[in-house]
Amino acid sequence: MPETEPSVDSEEETAAQRRARRAQFLRDLNEARELRDRVQPRRARAARMRQQMWMRTFRW
């Protein structure tokens, strides 16, 4: 479990560290979505159909 109070050295998080953490989070999120789509194919198909319909009727 992470420390509740950051030490003096780790107070300044670099942009590179933040980007790396965000990239890892997005990879995990994408993996979770793919797993959910495999486990619930009917719901995933319905969501794709809704998205396609929304994109067809969207006005720019």
Order of alpha helices (4+ residues) and beta strands (2+ residues): alpha-alpha
